[in-house]
């Protein structure tokens, strides 16, 4: 009796996801300028031909990686909000704001990847458009949560802009490590600022 070895092929989605994950790791460790087709394929353990089979080139792959990373962050923020009862709008807003100060968002590897996206957003128009889209969606989510609060400010848009800037600054410091404040202090600062508006 002859034994046959069974080979399984990974699905197209699995291969695409693996290339996206490898690109995120390369951006994190090598930066935007050190991330190349060769580096990504080496990280993913695939040939350059496979990358070209799934993506129209490195720019398309980096764009897909930015979208996937943005979706991962948004999912973590939404999960934090969903953990708070709907009848507590202030608590839901606070959960959305402070989720950035803890894992999986406050993470040095994610920060390094995000910094690469930021640098590319100024030089690659497609990445700039994705950057604008991700930040607009985040602000819109925050605006909705602000408007749901009693005593919400008249201009929820500007409140969301200011809150986003505060969160980005605290997140950046926490993700870099050795921040001059703790996560609890960051959350207290955000809450105090939030209460000055609401």
ABEGO torsion letter per residue (X at the ends): XBBBBBBBBBBAAAAAAAAAAAAAAAAAAAEAAABBAAAAAAAAGBBAAAAAAABAEAAAAAAAAAAAAAAAAAAAAAAAAAABBAABAAAAAAAAAAAAABOAABBAAAAAAAAAAAAAAAABAAAAAAAAAAAAAAAAAAAAAAAABBGBBABAAAAAAAAAAAAAAAAAAAAAEGBABBAAAAAAAAAAAAAAAX
